[in-house]
Every structure is written in C-alpha cells, then in structure tokens.
Amino acid sequence: MTQLDAIRSIETFVISLPREVPYLGPLREGESINARGYLVRKGNKTIYPSTDMSVLIKITAESGLVGWGETYGIAAPEAVTSIIDELLGPVLLRRDPATPRVLHEELYDLMRVRGFFGGYYLDALAGVDIAIWDLLGKSLGVPLSTLLGGRRSSHLPAYVSGLPRATLQERCDMAVELIGRGYRAVKFAAVVSDDGVVREMAALREALGPDIQIFADLHWKYSAPDAIRLIRRLAEYDLACAEAPCQPEDLEGQAAVARSGYTPVALGEELRTVFEYRPRFEARAMGIIQPEIGHTGVTEFMQICDMARTFHIPVMPHASISCGIFMAASLQAASTLQNMPFHEYQHSIFDKNLPLVTGDMGCSDGFYHVPSGPGLGVAPSEAIFAHVRSQTSLRG
C-alpha cells in the first residue's frame, strides 16, 4: 500500500440486534427494561442493553479497498460514533493506512490533556485501529495474524461463557448440553446466581463431574475480604478461576484476593491500555489476563499480551457483545500468542450473530476456527445493515 492509496472516508454504524433473552439471562424480580431499551442488573448495579448493540467502523481507501472495525458499543453507542466522526476521523483523512501502530499512537495522543484515560475515547480508538489493520491485511493479501508475527494454530480452545437460563437446574442442564459438544470449561455469572454462588458452583460441579474446569465471574460485586471468603468456599469444588472479584478501581483489593492463593484471579475486560495493566502486573493482582479487543484494538491488545509474557501470565481473551468483526480480530490476534489456554465463547451471542458476517469463522467441538481470509478474514454481510440504528459518515 502506498501513499496514493490514502484513507478517503470513515463511516460509523450503530448496530442493534434483537435477542429473545437479555444478556445474562431472563429479567429478575425488580428488573425491567426502560424507555431507551436498557436494564440494570440488581446483582452488580450495572446497566445492559436489551438488544445486542455494537458500533461498526468502515474505512475506505482511495482505491476503494475497505477495512472494517468494530468496538464495544453496548451503552450509549452514539458517544463512540461522535468521537470518531468529530475527532478521530478528520485526523485520519488522507493518511497512509500502512502504518497502523504509528496512527494509533498519534490518535491516542490527541486527548492526552483532557482526561481521556479509559472509557469511550479509547473504545472509539479501538474500533478505528481494528479497521486500519484490516485494511492493511487486505491490501497485502495476508491475514492479520501474519502481520502480527504468524499464527500458531488455526483452532483455539474455547470455554463456554454464560448460562442464560432462569433456574439453577436449567443452567446446569445447559452446561451439560454444551460440555457434551466437546468444550472442557464453563463460566457462570454470580450476578444471576439466585440460589447463591456457592450452591451454583456445587450444582455445576455435581452435574459436570471432576474433569471440567469451572470459572466464576464475580462481576465486581464484592469487597476484597468478602471475595476471599467466597472464593475459599468455591475452591472446595475445584474452582479454576475467579474473574473480577472486586471493583476494578480497588487495585489493593484485587492484589489481596490474588495473594490469598485459593485460585487464579482473572482481570482485564474493562482495561484498555498497557498503562492500566502495568500496575496490576507489578502488584501481582491477577494470575490470568482477559483483554477485550473491542476495548483495546489490535495495537494495544498485542502490547498488553507482550507485557503479560514478561510476567509469565497467561491470556484468556474476553469476548462480549459483538457482531463478529472484533471477534474475528480477537481470534486472529490470539492465534499468535504462546500462552493462551482458552478464548471466551459467548455462545448466546456468537452463534446468533455469526450469519451476519462473511468468511469461515466458527466455533464447534470445543474450538474456535480462526478465519482464513486476508485482514480479519470476515466482513459484514448485507443482513447486518438491516439493523443499523443510526448512520453518520465523514468524507474528504
């Protein structure tokens, strides 16, 4: 790619995909969907959409070649599109997309003096970064994994994430059914463990037997002392990993939980840069990291994973609500990693939304198939644009 194929336009699309059951399962007592389509989970006081919402980014070069990106957009996604349309996009026009890391660093610097550290600005940057890498890979005719140093495997072990059913028995039955398809690990969400987290863990262990790994997502619900007491009880049932035990701003609490030693602590879905990860590495606040490429983009994702390697910490990439574009980016990047025991598999999202992208990405028999085409290896299908909630564009 040469300067003659500079960036011509940047477009953003808010996607809202209907789903029968809200994220994390049916509504609990006292929970309801408000006029804007959101609900607040009482278990962790966090707001979620009633649909699968995301933001797509389309970057077109002068030649007509297109790169696609996607970022986390499940709450107030227009905040992300506004940042791209008003701030990032105009700076990118007529720039050479053959230098994605250079562009990422320049865009990161734009808001340094305005408290940009985290949040929507970096989500917007992540989606743009993914699109630029996709454009570069397509221009060279190679997958993103090749640009990042080469993939180690085309099949990545996946763990089952989430059991969106109303009762404990139904969640156990769902776990058994999914494990029967070849998966070797499952994660349940404490925020909807209505019968108690310990009881849910015990029931899952009984249903799944001794050989399946069970992770608990604690959803930032607990103080450090309470998390330690809970994890000690869960460890009696061979808990393999405790995710997000206490509030992300409580670094000392996270480190205390990790030092308790009952099971590895997993952190990172809400973190976006190496600068946020570094103090947690140094404090030994986690035994597993969970970068979400929809928050980090490709450039930061790889820098975070490189830093994890220097601390001998494995990577289990996080996967939340996605149309499939940033999932493809995550699989491409994860396939290059040396210490990647599992990639999260949000089956209730991934399977439903997979027909909305082209390419050979998939997940079956316990493994993801990394898409094989150039760039991300996927692109939005025509069907996805039936779900555009709003559209803005920027053209030079």
C-alpha positions, 0 to 999 in steps of 0.5 A: 500500500502506498501513499496514493492509496490514502484513507478517503472516508470513515463511516460509523454504524450503530448496530442493534440486534434483537435477542429473545433473552437479555444478556445474562439471562431472563429479567429478575424480580425488580428488573425491567427494561426502560424507555431507551431499551436498557436494564440494570442488573440488581446483582452488580448495579450495572446497566445492559442493553436489551438488544445486542448493540455494537458500533461498526467502523468502515474505512475506505481507501482511495482505491476503494479497498475497505477495512472494517472495525468494530468496538464495544458499543453496548451503552450509549453507542452514539458517544463512540460514533461522535468521537470518531466522526468529530475527532478521530476521523478528520485526523485520519483523512488522507493518511497512509493506512500502512502504518497502523501502530504509528496512527494509533499512537498519534490518535491516542495522543490527541486527548492526552490533556483532557482526561481521556484515560479509559472509557469511550475515547479509547473504545472509539480508538479501538474500533478505528485501529481494528479497521486500519489493520484490516485494511492493511491485511487486505491490501497485502493479501495476508491475514492479520495474524501474519502481520502480527508475527504468524499464527500458531494454530488455526483452532483455539480452545474455547470455554463456554461463557454464560448460562442464560437460563432462569433456574439453577437446574436449567443452567446446569442442564445447559452446561451439560448440553454444551460440555457434551459438544466437546468444550472442557470449561464453563463460566457462570455469572454470580450476578444471576446466581439466585440460589447463591454462588456457592450452591451454583458452583456445587450444582455445576460441579455435581452435574459436570463431574471432576474433569471440567474446569469451572470459572466464576465471574464475580462481576465486581460485586464484592469487597476484597475480604468478602471475595476471599471468603467466597472464593475459599468456599468455591475452591472446595469444588475445584474452582479454576478461576475467579474473574473480577472479584472486586471493583476494578478501581480497588487495585489493593483489593484485587492484589489481596484476593490474588495473594490469598492463593485459593485460585487464579484471579482473572482481570482485564475486560474493562482495561484498555491500555498497557498503562492500566495493566502495568500496575496490576502486573507489578502488584501481582493482582491477577494470575490470568489476563482477559483483554477485550479487543473491542476495548483495546484494538489490535495495537494495544491488545498485542502490547498488553499480551507482550507485557503479560509474557514478561510476567509469565501470565497467561491470556484468556481473551474476553469476548462480549457483545459483538457482531463478529468483526472484533471477534474475528480480530480477537481470534486472529490476534490470539492465534499468535500468542504462546500462552493462551489456554482458552478464548471466551465463547459467548455462545448466546451471542456468537452463534446468533450473530455469526450469519451476519458476517462473511468468511469461515469463522466458527466455533464447534467441538470445543474450538474456535476456527480462526478465519482464513481470509486476508485482514480479519478474514470476515466482513459484514454481510448485507443482513447486518445493515438491516439493523443499523440504528443510526448512520453518520459518515465523514468524507474528504 
